[in-house]
């Protein structure tokens, strides 16, 4: 990986973290655990035990969080960086 790719990757990670930081604390935890951000990917059952809520509640939190992250105001910066990286 060259310096430009490394910079783009760091910029993308920063933009993703910035977008995720706008979520509620529980939504943030669900996204980090479900998608392995910095750790392994966890199942709904794993997260259920960690948060002490039902699987259905976790699925709803995940769905709500992903809908928020897809909003143009949240995804604009990430999309821009990715377009620059992958054309």
N, C-alpha and C positions, 0 to 999 in steps of 0.2 A: 504494500500500500504506500503510495507516494504522499508527500506532504499535503497536497491539495485534497486528495481523497480523505486523508486523516482529518483535515480541517472541516470538510463537508460533513463527515460522519459526526464529529463533535458538535457541529452546529445543528444537525438534525436531532441528535439526542437532547440537546438543550431545548430546542423548540418543542419536542415531544413532552419533556418534563414540564415545561412552562404551561402547555395545554392541560396536562394531567393535574397540575397544581390548582387548576380552576374548579376541579370536581370537589364534591363533599369528601370529608375524610374517609368515610366507609366506601364510597365509590372508588376512591383512589386506591385503597387497600385491595379491593376486588380486582381492579385492573392490573395492579402490580403483581398480585398472586396468580391470577388467571393466565397472564401472558409472560410470566417469568422475568419480569423486569429486575435484573440484578440477582435473581435467585432462580430456582427451578420452577417450572410450570406446576401449579396446584390444581387439583380437581375440585369440583363443586363440594364434594364430601369433605375434602381437606379444609376448605374455606369455611364450611358450615361449622366444623369443630373449632376453628380459630375465632370466628366471630360470634358463635352461639346463636345463629339464626337458621331458618329453614333454607333448603336448597332453592325453593321458589323465590325467596327473598333475595338470595344472591343472584339468581338469574335476572330478576327485575332490576337490581342495582347495576349489574353489568350492562343490560340493555339500555338503561337510562344514561349511563356513563358514555357508552359508545355513541348514542344519539347526540349527546352534548359535544363529544369530540369531533363528530362529523359536521357540525355547524360550521359554515364558512368563516365565522369570526374566530373559531378555534383552529381550524385546519388550514387556513390560508398560508401561514408561514411554513408549515410542514410541507404542504403541497409545492410551494415555491422552491424550497430547498431540494425536494426530491426531483422536481422537473430539471433543475440545474445539474443534479447528479446523474440522472438517467435519461435526460432528454425527452 
